[in-house]
Each structure stands twice: as C-alpha cells, then as structure tokens.
Amino acid sequence: MYSKACVETFLKNQGQLFDEPVAETYEEAEEFLEECMAVVVKNIKEVKEYLDESGMDVEGMSKEELLEASEIFPLPDGTYLIVEG
C-alpha cells in the first residue's frame, strides 16, 4: 500500500521516467505502482543500496547524482519512491 503523497508525487512527476503518461488518475497511478512493485525507502543510503542490488553501478555517486536518476522520486516526508520503468 502506498501513501497518498507517494501516489500523488508519482502521478504529478511520472514524466521524468516515461515519455507518455502511464496513469491519468490517482487510482491508475496506484495500480501502476503496485504492478511494477515500486518501493519506498527511508533515505538516500537505502536508495543507493537498492540501486546497487538492482545491478546499477552506483560506486562513488553523490547524493545529487543518485537523485538525478529518473527512477527516483523524492517524497514530501523525506523518503524516496523508486519506480523501475
């Protein structure tokens, strides 16, 4: 289950990851996140760990460089949504 802020953030910013919208409503966005098994992590360290475990070369990347990844959506509460497109 994803928080309201999480779903709304993805819905508003999905263009950073996809050329065309994958969801037009809150419900569609929530369903998409569930289908692609998006994850929410607590901090940038966990973002780096997740990306590393997914096979991305993150060695030596700064926080700013990690946040530039199109898969990373910073959330209002300081956590991060990771969506693999």
C-alpha positions as CSV (number, residue, x, y, z in Angstrom):
1,M,0.0,0.0,0.0
2,Y,1.4,3.4,-1.0
3,S,0.7,6.6,0.9
4,K,-1.4,9.3,-0.7
5,A,1.6,11.6,-1.0
6,C,3.5,8.8,-2.7
7,V,0.9,8.2,-5.4
8,E,0.3,11.9,-5.9
9,T,4.0,12.5,-6.3
10,F,4.3,9.8,-8.9
11,L,1.2,10.9,-10.8
12,K,2.5,14.5,-10.9
13,N,6.1,13.6,-11.9
14,Q,5.8,10.5,-14.0
15,G,7.1,12.4,-17.0
16,Q,10.6,12.2,-15.5
17,L,10.6,8.5,-16.1
18,F,8.2,7.9,-19.0
19,D,7.7,9.8,-22.3
20,E,4.0,9.2,-22.2
21,P,1.8,9.1,-19.1
22,V,1.2,5.7,-17.7
23,A,-1.6,6.9,-15.4
24,E,-4.1,9.7,-15.6
25,T,-5.9,9.2,-12.3
26,Y,-4.9,8.5,-8.7
27,E,-6.3,5.0,-9.0
28,E,-4.4,4.3,-12.2
29,A,-1.2,5.6,-10.6
30,E,-1.7,3.5,-7.5
31,E,-2.4,0.4,-9.6
32,F,0.7,1.0,-11.8
33,L,3.0,1.3,-8.7
34,E,1.6,-2.0,-7.4
35,E,2.1,-3.7,-10.7
36,C,5.7,-2.6,-11.1
37,M,6.4,-3.3,-7.5
38,A,7.7,0.2,-6.8
39,V,9.4,0.5,-3.4
40,V,9.7,3.3,-0.8
41,V,13.0,3.6,1.1
42,K,13.8,5.7,4.1
43,N,16.9,7.6,3.0
44,I,19.5,8.2,0.3
45,K,21.7,5.4,1.7
46,E,18.8,2.9,1.1
47,V,18.3,4.3,-2.4
48,K,22.0,3.6,-3.2
49,E,21.7,0.1,-1.7
50,Y,18.6,-0.7,-3.7
51,L,20.1,0.5,-7.0
52,D,23.4,-1.4,-6.3
53,E,21.4,-4.6,-5.6
54,S,19.5,-4.0,-8.9
55,G,22.8,-4.0,-10.8
56,M,23.3,-0.3,-11.3
57,D,26.9,0.9,-10.8
58,V,26.5,3.5,-8.0
59,E,30.0,3.3,-6.6
60,G,31.2,6.9,-6.0
61,M,27.9,8.5,-6.9
62,S,27.0,11.6,-4.9
63,K,23.5,12.2,-3.4
64,E,22.8,14.7,-6.2
65,E,23.8,12.2,-8.9
66,L,21.6,9.5,-7.3
67,L,18.7,11.9,-7.2
68,E,19.1,12.7,-10.9
69,A,18.2,9.1,-11.8
70,S,14.8,9.1,-13.5
71,E,13.6,6.2,-11.3
72,I,14.0,8.2,-8.0
73,F,11.1,10.3,-6.8
74,P,11.8,12.3,-3.6
75,L,8.7,12.3,-1.4
76,P,7.5,15.1,0.9
77,D,8.2,13.2,4.1
78,G,11.9,12.8,3.2
79,T,11.6,9.2,1.9
80,Y,12.1,8.1,-1.7
81,L,10.0,6.2,-4.2
82,I,11.9,4.0,-6.6
83,V,10.0,3.0,-9.8
84,E,11.6,0.8,-12.3
85,G,10.2,1.5,-15.7
